[in-house]
């Protein structure tokens, strides 16, 4: 999905640059949120993380809101915000608009809307989940004032352009200790991360690998270094990796909205996900030039913390203990017959529980249930210090 004109393209390029700068410098997030709101013709926006189990909010940044009203939201209205729970049911990366919401009529009757939203003149919003962990969610929410009008297809298209970049920057930022990082000490900082990080040059040559990345190279899973060039086990991944490096070499303007992550498979059948951070523009340029790198690849194994993920799904979707057990069995063995054998239950019982799971989660297939639970897994953890 591309920008439609040169003016939009310039705005988009500048916004993308600010977003990726924020991955290394959190002070830039307020600029990124402001630029996003202006790009979307919105009057205010927030980039924040909420925890459904503790019922609290970990605010990242907000722009455009009246300070007193925003504090009232944190103190009271966040806990009764009727749009928070539906956010957990949507796919990560899916763009939501209030004007297109099926439950809009009920929200308009709520105290949240009448006491907090309406007095400020907000009539619509766009929202997207950027990340979801076992009990929390990171959201980008931008709101529209009545003087501007409701969200149009043009703004939805623009939102879809910027969401992948916000997602990538948020995920990368989670694994970096921003209190320690300096451009000149970038490699030293990433050496302490549990996530594997590779720094590559314009030709795909490996210029640095942190401890976790070196372990991958030692086992040749999913990467190896062939004559100094970072090479994936899967040839399709090699092509995608090469394209990502070329895009990073060309700066922020070269990064398209697609390809927020590169999926890799290893010789043992394991699956991995890589996120790419360009190091050739903005505040990231110094980190790149010092190490002759044009991009940093953050690679992690695609695994699920089942107890935590299923616990969160049970809380959010109101699953019964039996439904939770069936959900776990679906992920571990799959298929009605294997699940029935594993739980020592009849096929009809398992089918009934599956129908209930589909209805509560809004899914239609067992594969959708697996993807749903996988979405609750955090992609970034720090390596435990010895």
Secondary structure, DSSP 8 states (H G I E B T S, - for coil): ---SSHHHHHHHHHHHHHHHHHHH-GGGHHHHHHHHHHHTT-SEEEEEEEETTTTEEEEEEEESS-HHHHHHHHHTGGGG-HHHHHHHHS-TT-EEEGGG-TTHHHHHHSHIIIIIIGGGTEEEEEEEEEEE-SSEEEEEEEEEETTT-S--HHHHHHHHHHHHHHHHHHHHHHTS-TTT--GGGHHHHHTTBSSEEEEE-TTSBEEEE-HHHHHHHHHTSSEEEETTEEEESSHHHHHHHHHHHHHHHT-GGG--SS-SSEEEE-TTS-EEEEEEEE-SSGGGHHHHHHTT-SEEEEEEE----HHHHHHHHHHHHT--HHHHHHHHHHHHT-SHHHHHHHHT--HHHHHHHHHHHHHHHT--SHHHHHHHHHTTS-S--B----
